[in-house]
Amino acid sequence: MWSMETRTYTTIDLRKQMGEILDRTRIALEPAAITRKGKTLAYLVPAEWFEHYLQLADAASADQDAA
């Protein structure tokens, strides 16, 4: 089951705890928001989530091309 709880980490946290944050994302399926100066720069999500997103985007593109 996918977790929808997004933890927030600063870029400094990411530098100091990269292995732990990656493990939480990969093993516990916990997405992470990466911030700098209070602004979200990026989201770190499990690879399976992103791969699924790419499949959906490809399917939507193919549907749009067929129309």
SVG drawing of the C-alpha trace seen along z (x, -y; Angstrom):
<svg xmlns="http://www.w3.org/2000/svg" viewBox="-11 -31 37 33">
<polyline fill="none" stroke="black" stroke-width="0.4" points="0.0,0.0 1.3,-3.5 1.8,-6.0 0.4,-9.5 2.2,-11.1 4.9,-13.4 7.8,-14.2 9.6,-17.5 13.4,-17.8 15.6,-20.8 18.5,-20.6 20.8,-20.5 18.9,-17.5 19.2,-15.8 23.0,-16.2 23.3,-14.9 20.8,-12.1 20.7,-11.0 20.9,-7.3 18.2,-7.4 15.9,-9.5 16.3,-7.3 15.6,-4.2 12.5,-5.7 11.3,-6.5 12.3,-3.2 11.5,-0.8 8.7,-2.5 7.2,-4.2 7.3,-7.6 7.5,-10.5 9.7,-13.4 9.5,-17.1 12.8,-18.8 12.9,-22.5 15.2,-25.4 14.4,-28.6 10.9,-27.4 10.2,-26.7 9.6,-23.2 12.3,-22.5 11.5,-18.8 9.7,-15.7 11.4,-12.4 9.1,-9.5 9.5,-5.7 10.7,-4.6 7.6,-2.5 5.4,-5.6 7.3,-7.6 7.4,-4.7 3.6,-4.4 3.3,-8.1 5.3,-7.8 3.1,-4.9 0.0,-7.0 1.5,-10.0 2.4,-7.8 -1.1,-6.4 -2.7,-9.9 -0.4,-11.1 -1.3,-8.1 -5.0,-8.7 -4.6,-12.4 -2.7,-11.6 -5.5,-9.1 -8.2,-11.7"/>
</svg>
